[in-house]
Amino acid sequence: MRENIIITGFMGTGKSIVAEELARKLRMEFIDMDQIIEERQGLTISDIFARYGENYFREQENKLVKELSRKENMVIATGGGT
C-alpha cells in the first residue's frame, strides 16, 4: 500500500505541474482535481462558478475528496481555492 500525496497551494503556483512530475518520478497516478471536476461537469471552473456558484463547486470538490480518499498510490493536485 502506498499512501497519497496531496499538493496544495494558491492559484497559479504550479501545483499541477509539480504533482504531475512527482507522480511520474514516483510511478504513482496523477490526479488534477480541477480537471476531473471540469470533465465531469462538462464546463470550465469559471463556467461552473458563473452558472451554479461557489457553493455548488465546493460541493463537487468535497464529493471528489471523499471519493479519492478511498484510493491510494496517487499524487493529487488540489484546486487553487481548496
C-alpha positions, 0 to 999 in steps of 0.5 A, spaced: 500 500 500 502 506 498 499 512 501 497 519 497 500 525 496 496 531 496 499 538 493 496 544 495 497 551 494 494 558 491 492 559 484 497 559 479 503 556 483 504 550 479 501 545 483 499 541 477 505 541 474 509 539 480 504 533 482 504 531 475 512 530 475 512 527 482 507 522 480 511 520 474 518 520 478 514 516 483 510 511 478 504 513 482 497 516 478 496 523 477 490 526 479 488 534 477 482 535 481 480 541 477 480 537 471 476 531 473 471 536 476 471 540 469 470 533 465 465 531 469 461 537 469 462 538 462 464 546 463 470 550 465 471 552 473 469 559 471 463 556 467 461 552 473 462 558 478 458 563 473 452 558 472 451 554 479 456 558 484 461 557 489 457 553 493 455 548 488 463 547 486 465 546 493 460 541 493 463 537 487 470 538 490 468 535 497 464 529 493 471 528 489 475 528 496 471 523 499 471 519 493 479 519 492 480 518 499 478 511 498 484 510 493 491 510 494 498 510 490 496 517 487 499 524 487 493 529 487 493 536 485 488 540 489 484 546 486 487 553 487 481 555 492 481 548 496 
